[in-house]
Amino acid sequence: MLRRKITDNLLKWKANPDKHPLLVRGARQVGKTFIIDDFAKKHYKSYIYVNFESGPEYARLFDEGLDKKTLMRLISSMFVGTPIVPGDTLLFLDEIQYCPRAWVALKFLSGGDLDVIATGSLLSVNKHEVSSYPVGYEEYMDMYSLDFEEFLWALGVDGDLISYVAERTRKGEAIERPIADAFQKYFTWHMVVGGMPDVVSDYVKNNDFNRVLAIQKKIVESCKSDISKYATGVMRTRARECLEAVPYQMGDRFRYVEVKDVKGARRSMYDGSLEWLMDAGVIFKCHNVSEPAMPLKFNRNFDVFKVFLHDTGLLVSMMEAENIFEIVKGNVLVNKGRIAENAVAGEIMRKRGELMHFKRKKNDAEVDFVLSLADGIAAIEVKSGNNNNSKSLDVLMSDRYKVPRGIKFEMTEAYKDDRGVEHYPLFACAFIIPDRSGYAL
């Protein structure tokens, strides 16, 4: 079984006496059902599982009144033989987007004898049918495919060694060359394999990149099938076109006119389709900011953004097969380093829940990502080589912008140059970016 960080967050949620029903969001096939099912069986005396996709008859539970007493009575009648143990029973509502009234009911189930966890993969599908969102009565966790550290656990890398590398990296200290080389090799494997649980499990078992590619392509096709099944009208075609355009626009400003060779293509034609893919957890948007200054959110330009795929392994599988074997051989310069940029974007998104970058129209400065950290703004560049030139970081750290930290991920060891720019190996992105994703009591 794959070890996932979200399990620790679920335990913290369970221990909170003031918790509300929990909604776990994420793309299809990232392992939500498996992890919550395992969590329920290990940590509750009683467990009720409801899947609205495979068992649409469960929606009848919510056809009557949504008050707590009615809901408890109906649940007890449908799950005879499964006692509701006050404070030690979990109700798991899987794929809740297929039953909008169950989503509304989370408000009435809050604070009762049941702990409630719901999951949703395509929450945008029936969002318009939810009559009253349970604002203030539900909590959220986002679940993604495996990050680099979880991938290392799956490979069986020693936990003490991972902690050693993470600690040295956070301190900006160099790591012994054989260890650094090993971790860079693991990171390139993670770029190719990605973090989808089925893919990682098969790779760990068979160590076969051809099998990896075959499984990834099936997942991509299932994503396209979801679009055909759940998107409506012309969005079915345009969402697929947007998805297929991601590998070719990655790293640059997303341009609607380049989605497909259609004369007069414009934002109004594709914007809704991009939002559908984002709500489904398939892509991340990385908005440009007008100024690299706090608070960054206030400086976002919602009309200018880059797009990244949620799983770098799936991204690689959508490109030429030769890319896989080039990366495995250590050539991360493939696709001008944009695959590496997508990998770093994924690590940042898992830890921060958002992505932003900075680029001036006059091209005087451009950095791949900007973050708000405890000590101010950090400007980040991702370079696949080991070029010491950091022109854009120099500009942002100058008196003009006064950004306090410049960080560069590249093929190098950890050091700080005489301009104050921090240089790290590519895999360090998994360790030096503070994690805000944890469930806090």
C-alpha positions in Angstrom: 0.0 0.0 0.0 1.3 3.5 -0.9 1.9 5.8 2.1 0.2 9.2 1.6 0.6 12.4 3.6 -3.1 13.1 3.6 -3.5 10.2 6.1 -1.8 12.3 8.8 -4.1 15.2 8.0 -7.2 12.9 8.3 -6.0 11.8 11.7 -5.7 15.4 12.8 -9.2 16.1 11.5 -10.6 13.1 13.4 -9.0 14.3 16.6 -10.5 17.8 16.4 -13.7 17.9 18.7 -15.0 20.9 16.8 -14.7 19.4 13.3 -17.2 19.8 10.5 -17.9 17.3 7.6 -14.8 17.1 5.4 -14.8 17.4 1.6 -11.8 15.9 0.0 -11.3 17.3 -3.5 -9.0 16.1 -6.3 -8.7 14.7 -9.8 -10.0 11.3 -10.7 -7.7 8.3 -9.9 -5.5 10.2 -7.4 -6.4 7.7 -4.7 -9.1 9.5 -2.7 -11.5 6.5 -2.3 -8.7 4.0 -1.5 -7.1 6.2 1.2 -10.3 7.2 2.9 -11.7 3.6 2.9 -8.4 2.4 4.5 -8.5 5.2 7.0 -12.1 4.4 7.9 -11.5 0.7 8.4 -8.4 1.3 10.6 -9.7 4.2 12.8 -13.4 3.8 13.3 -15.5 1.1 15.0 -18.3 1.5 12.5 -18.2 2.6 8.8 -20.9 3.4 6.3 -19.8 3.7 2.6 -22.0 5.4 0.0 -20.9 5.8 -3.6 -23.3 8.0 -5.6 -21.8 7.1 -8.9 -22.0 3.3 -8.7 -25.1 3.3 -6.4 -27.4 6.1 -7.6 -30.2 4.6 -5.4 -28.4 6.1 -2.4 -29.6 9.5 -3.5 -33.0 8.5 -2.1 -31.6 9.0 1.4 -31.6 12.7 0.7 -35.0 13.0 -1.1 -36.8 13.6 2.2 -36.1 16.2 4.8 -32.5 17.2 5.4 -32.8 17.7 9.1 -30.4 15.7 11.2 -33.0 13.3 12.8 -34.6 12.4 9.5 -31.2 11.8 7.9 -30.0 9.6 10.8 -33.2 7.5 10.7 -32.9 7.0 6.9 -29.3 6.1 7.1 -30.0 3.6 9.9 -32.8 2.0 7.8 -30.7 1.5 4.7 -27.6 0.2 6.5 -29.2 -2.4 8.8 -26.5 -4.3 10.7 -24.1 -1.3 10.8 -24.6 0.3 14.1 -24.0 4.0 14.5 -21.5 4.3 17.4 -21.7 7.9 18.7 -18.3 9.6 18.0 -16.8 6.5 16.4 -18.7 6.1 13.1 -17.7 7.4 9.7 -20.1 8.1 6.9 -18.2 8.3 3.7 -20.0 10.0 0.8 -18.0 9.1 -2.3 -18.4 11.1 -5.6 -20.8 13.5 -3.9 -21.2 15.7 -7.0 -23.7 13.1 -8.3 -26.1 13.9 -5.4 -26.3 17.7 -5.0 -28.8 17.3 -2.1 -26.2 15.3 -0.2 -23.8 18.2 -0.6 -26.4 20.5 0.9 -27.0 18.0 3.7 -23.4 18.3 5.0 -24.7 21.4 6.9 -27.2 19.4 8.8 -24.8 16.5 9.5 -22.3 18.8 11.2 -21.7 18.3 14.9 -23.7 15.0 15.1 -22.9 11.4 16.1 -21.4 10.8 12.7 -18.1 11.9 11.4 -18.6 12.7 7.7 -16.1 12.7 4.8 -17.2 13.4 1.2 -15.1 13.2 -1.9 -15.6 14.9 -5.3 -13.6 14.7 -8.5 -15.8 16.5 -10.9 -17.4 19.0 -8.6 -18.1 21.4 -11.4 -20.4 19.0 -13.1 -23.4 19.5 -10.9 -22.3 22.6 -9.0 -25.2 24.6 -10.5 -27.7 22.1 -8.9 -26.6 22.7 -5.4 -29.3 24.9 -3.9 -27.4 26.0 -0.8 -23.7 25.4 -0.2 -22.9 24.4 3.4 -20.7 27.5 3.9 -19.2 27.4 7.4 -20.3 23.8 7.9 -17.7 21.9 5.9 -13.9 21.7 5.7 -11.7 21.0 2.8 -8.6 19.0 1.9 -7.2 18.8 -1.6 -5.6 15.6 -2.7 -3.2 15.3 -5.6 -1.1 12.5 -7.1 2.0 11.5 -5.2 4.6 14.2 -4.6 8.3 13.5 -4.8 8.6 12.6 -1.1 5.7 10.2 -1.3 7.3 8.7 -4.5 10.5 8.2 -2.5 8.6 6.3 0.2 7.0 4.1 -2.6 10.5 3.3 -3.9 11.5 2.2 -0.5 14.2 4.9 0.1 15.3 5.0 3.7 13.3 7.5 5.8 16.3 8.6 7.7 18.1 9.3 4.4 15.2 11.4 3.2 15.2 13.4 6.4 18.9 13.9 6.1 18.7 15.2 2.6 15.7 17.4 3.4 17.4 19.0 6.5 20.7 19.7 4.6 18.8 21.1 1.7 16.7 23.5 3.9 20.0 24.7 5.4 21.5 25.3 2.0 24.2 22.8 2.6 25.7 20.6 0.0 25.0 16.9 0.0 27.5 14.2 -0.6 27.8 13.7 -4.4 26.7 10.0 -4.5 23.5 10.9 -2.5 22.8 14.0 -4.5 23.2 12.0 -7.7 20.9 9.3 -6.5 18.2 11.8 -5.5 18.4 13.5 -8.8 18.0 10.2 -10.5 14.9 9.5 -8.4 13.5 12.9 -9.3 13.9 12.2 -13.0 12.1 8.9 -12.5 9.3 10.9 -10.8 9.1 13.3 -13.7 8.5 10.3 -16.0 6.4 8.1 -13.7 4.5 10.9 -12.1 2.4 10.3 -9.1 -0.8 8.6 -10.1 -1.1 5.6 -7.7 -1.8 2.9 -10.3 1.2 4.0 -12.3 3.5 4.3 -9.3 2.4 0.9 -7.9 3.0 -0.8 -11.2 6.4 0.9 -11.6 7.6 -0.2 -8.2 6.5 -3.8 -8.9 7.8 -4.1 -12.5 10.3 -1.3 -13.0 9.2 -1.1 -16.6 8.8 2.3 -18.3 6.9 0.8 -21.2 4.2 -0.4 -18.8 4.2 3.0 -17.2 3.5 4.7 -20.5 0.7 2.3 -21.3 -1.1 2.9 -18.0 -0.6 6.7 -18.3 -2.2 6.7 -21.7 -5.2 4.8 -20.4 -5.6 7.4 -17.6 -5.4 10.3 -20.1 -8.0 8.6 -22.3 -10.2 8.1 -19.3 -9.9 11.8 -18.6 -11.0 12.6 -22.2 -13.8 10.1 -21.7 -14.9 12.0 -18.6 -15.0 15.2 -20.7 -17.2 13.5 -23.3 -19.4 12.1 -20.6 -19.9 15.0 -18.2 -19.1 18.2 -20.1 -22.0 19.7 -22.0 -22.6 21.0 -25.5 -19.6 22.5 -27.4 -17.5 22.3 -24.2 -17.0 18.6 -24.8 -14.9 19.4 -27.8 -13.3 22.5 -26.6 -12.2 21.0 -23.2 -10.5 18.2 -25.1 -8.8 20.7 -27.3 -7.6 22.7 -24.3 -6.2 19.6 -22.7 -4.3 18.5 -25.8 -2.9 22.1 -26.1 -1.3 22.1 -22.7 1.9 20.2 -23.6 2.6 22.6 -26.5 1.9 25.9 -24.6 3.5 24.8 -21.3 5.8 27.3 -19.8 4.5 30.3 -21.8 1.4 32.5 -21.5 -1.6 30.4 -22.5 -3.0 31.7 -25.7 -6.6 30.8 -26.7 -5.8 31.5 -30.4 -3.2 28.7 -30.3 -5.5 26.0 -28.8 -6.5 25.0 -32.3 -6.0 26.4 -35.8 -9.4 28.1 -35.8 -9.7 31.5 -37.4 -10.9 34.0 -34.8 -10.4 31.8 -31.8 -10.8 33.9 -28.6 -11.2 33.7 -24.9 -15.0 33.5 -24.9 -14.7 30.2 -26.9 -12.4 28.4 -24.5 -12.4 30.0 -21.1 -15.3 27.9 -19.8 -13.6 24.7 -21.0 -10.4 25.7 -19.1 -12.4 26.3 -16.0 -14.0 22.9 -16.4 -10.5 21.2 -16.5 -9.3 23.2 -13.5 -12.4 22.3 -11.4 -11.9 18.7 -12.3 -8.3 18.9 -11.0 -6.7 18.2 -14.4 -4.8 21.4 -14.8 -3.4 24.2 -12.7 -3.4 27.9 -13.6 -0.4 30.0 -12.8 -1.4 33.7 -12.9 0.9 36.5 -13.7 1.3 39.2 -11.0 1.7 42.9 -11.9 4.2 43.5 -9.1 6.4 41.0 -7.1 5.1 42.5 -3.9 3.0 41.5 -1.0 0.2 40.6 -0.9 0.7 38.8 -4.2 -3.0 37.8 -4.5 -3.9 41.4 -4.9 -1.5 41.8 -7.8 -2.8 38.9 -9.9 -3.8 39.4 -13.5 -6.6 36.9 -14.2 -6.3 37.4 -17.9 -2.6 36.4 -18.1 -1.6 32.9 -17.0 0.3 29.8 -17.7 -1.2 26.3 -17.6 0.4 23.2 -16.1 -0.9 19.6 -16.0 -1.6 18.2 -12.5 0.7 15.2 -13.0 4.0 15.5 -14.9 4.0 11.8 -15.7 0.7 12.2 -17.6 2.1 15.2 -19.3 5.2 13.3 -20.5 2.9 10.5 -21.8 1.0 13.0 -24.0 4.2 13.9 -25.8 6.6 11.9 -27.9 7.6 8.6 -26.3 11.2 9.5 -26.9 11.0 12.1 -24.2 10.5 9.4 -21.6 13.8 7.7 -22.4 15.7 10.9 -22.8 14.6 12.0 -19.3 15.4 8.6 -17.8 18.9 8.9 -19.2 19.3 12.2 -17.3 18.5 14.7 -20.1 16.1 17.0 -18.4 16.7 19.6 -21.1 13.9 17.9 -23.0 11.3 20.3 -24.3 13.5 23.3 -23.3 13.2 22.3 -19.6 9.5 22.9 -19.5 8.8 19.3 -18.2 11.1 20.2 -15.3 9.1 23.4 -14.8 5.9 21.4 -14.7 7.4 19.1 -12.1 8.4 22.0 -9.8 4.9 23.6 -10.4 3.4 20.4 -9.1 5.5 20.4 -5.9 4.6 24.1 -5.3 0.9 23.5 -5.9 0.8 20.5 -3.5 2.3 22.6 -0.8 0.8 26.0 -1.4 -2.5 25.4 -3.2 -1.8 28.2 -5.8 0.7 29.2 -8.4 1.8 32.7 -9.5 4.6 34.0 -11.8 6.0 37.4 -12.8 6.7 38.7 -16.2 6.9 42.3 -17.4 5.6 43.2 -20.9 8.9 44.8 -21.8 10.7 41.5 -21.0 13.1 43.2 -18.6 12.4 40.5 -16.0 10.7 37.1 -16.0 10.7 34.4 -13.4 8.8 31.1 -13.4 7.2 31.4 -10.0 6.8 33.9 -7.1 5.8 32.9 -3.6 5.0 34.7 -0.4 7.2 33.3 2.4 7.6 34.2 6.0 10.6 36.4 5.2 8.9 38.1 2.2 8.6 37.3 -1.5 10.7 34.6 -3.2 11.4 34.6 -6.9 12.0 31.2 -8.4 13.6 30.1 -11.7 13.7 26.5 -13.0 16.7 25.7 -15.2 17.5 22.3 -16.5 21.2 23.1 -17.0 23.7 24.6 -14.6 24.0 28.1 -16.1 25.1 30.6 -13.4 23.4 33.5 -15.2 20.5 34.8 -13.2 19.6 38.1 -15.0 15.9 38.1 -14.0 16.6 37.2 -10.4 19.2 39.9 -10.2 16.7 42.4 -11.5 14.0 41.4 -9.0 16.5 41.4 -6.1 17.8 44.8 -7.0 16.6 48.1 -5.5 14.0 48.3 -8.3 11.9 45.5 -6.9 13.6 44.6 -3.6 12.6 40.9 -3.6 14.5 39.5 -0.7 15.0 35.9 -2.0 16.0 34.6 -5.4 15.9 30.8 -5.8 17.1 28.8 -8.7 16.5 25.0 -9.2 18.9 23.5 -11.7 21.5 20.7 -12.2 23.8 21.8 -9.4 24.6 21.4 -5.7 23.3 23.8 -3.1 25.2 27.1 -2.7 24.6 30.8 -2.6 26.4 33.0 -5.1 27.9 36.4 -4.5 24.7 38.1 -5.6 22.7 36.3 -3.0 20.9 34.0 -5.3 20.3 30.5 -3.8 21.1 27.6 -6.1 19.6 24.2 -5.5 19.4 20.8 -7.3 16.1 20.3 -9.0 14.9 17.7 -6.4 15.3 20.3 -3.7 11.9 21.9 -4.7 10.3 19.1 -2.7 12.0 20.1 0.6 12.7 23.9 0.8 9.2 25.2 0.0 7.2 25.5 3.3 4.2 23.3 3.3 0.8 25.0 3.9 -1.3 22.1 2.9 -1.5 20.4 6.4 -4.7 20.3 8.4 -4.2 22.7 11.3 -6.1 22.3 14.6 
